[in-house]
Amino acid sequence: MSEKNRKIFSSQQKAKIAIEAVRGIKTISEIAQEHIVHPTQIGIWKKELQEQAFTLFDIKRGPKQVDPSTDPERLYSEIGRLKMELDWLKKKSGISR
């Protein structure tokens, strides 16, 4: 297959086309002609959308968990430790300020 004929769709475009197919206002053939996509590909995107739609609402509401690597207190202590190590290395190597 020639690379020139291949059209790459973004995830937003795929979602838009799949939602059109799920709505059922137009036939898959009409959607395929409008967006220049093979009807089989639209069927695949539609199936993926329907299978993964339930995961959209799995996320619990409430305060988000804090990533320990971005905790400000831990980062400040890391900066302090690194500064002390740098000062010690400068002192031992004879580099003056």
C-alpha positions in Angstrom: 0.0 0.0 0.0 1.3 3.4 -0.9 2.1 5.8 2.0 0.6 8.7 -0.1 -2.9 7.3 0.2 -2.8 6.9 3.9 -4.5 9.6 6.0 -3.6 9.9 9.7 -6.5 10.9 12.0 -6.0 12.5 15.4 -7.7 11.0 18.4 -10.1 14.0 18.4 -11.1 13.2 14.8 -11.5 9.5 15.5 -13.7 10.3 18.5 -15.9 12.7 16.5 -16.4 10.2 13.7 -17.1 7.4 16.2 -19.7 9.6 18.0 -21.4 10.3 14.7 -21.6 6.6 14.1 -23.0 5.9 17.6 -25.7 8.6 17.2 -27.0 6.8 14.1 -28.3 10.0 12.4 -26.3 9.1 9.3 -25.4 5.7 8.0 -21.8 4.5 8.3 -21.5 4.7 4.6 -22.5 8.3 4.6 -20.0 9.1 7.4 -17.3 7.2 5.5 -17.8 9.2 2.4 -17.9 12.5 4.3 -14.7 11.9 6.2 -12.9 9.8 3.5 -12.6 6.8 5.8 -13.3 3.1 5.1 -16.6 2.0 6.7 -14.8 -0.9 8.4 -12.5 1.5 10.2 -15.5 3.6 11.4 -17.0 0.3 12.8 -13.8 -0.4 14.6 -13.7 3.1 16.1 -17.4 2.9 17.1 -16.8 -0.4 18.8 -13.8 0.9 20.7 -15.8 3.9 21.9 -18.7 1.8 23.1 -16.3 -0.6 24.9 -14.3 2.1 26.7 -17.1 4.6 27.4 -17.8 3.1 30.9 -14.3 4.0 32.0 -15.0 7.7 31.7 -17.0 7.7 34.9 -14.8 5.4 36.9 -12.8 8.2 38.3 -13.7 9.1 41.9 -14.4 12.7 42.7 -12.8 14.4 45.6 -9.3 15.6 46.4 -6.7 14.2 44.0 -3.9 12.2 45.5 -0.7 14.1 45.8 2.2 12.6 43.9 5.0 12.1 46.4 7.6 13.2 43.9 6.0 16.7 43.6 5.4 17.2 47.4 6.8 20.7 48.0 8.2 19.9 51.5 10.1 16.9 50.1 11.4 19.0 47.2 12.7 21.8 49.5 14.4 19.2 51.7 16.0 17.7 48.6 17.2 21.2 47.6 18.7 21.8 51.0 20.5 18.4 51.0 21.9 19.1 47.5 23.1 22.5 48.5 24.9 21.1 51.6 26.6 18.5 49.4 27.6 21.2 46.9 29.1 23.3 49.6 31.0 20.4 51.1 32.4 19.4 47.7 33.5 23.0 47.0 35.2 23.1 50.4 37.0 19.8 49.9 38.1 20.6 46.3 39.5 24.0 47.3 37.1 26.0 45.1 36.4 29.3 46.8 33.3 31.3 46.6 
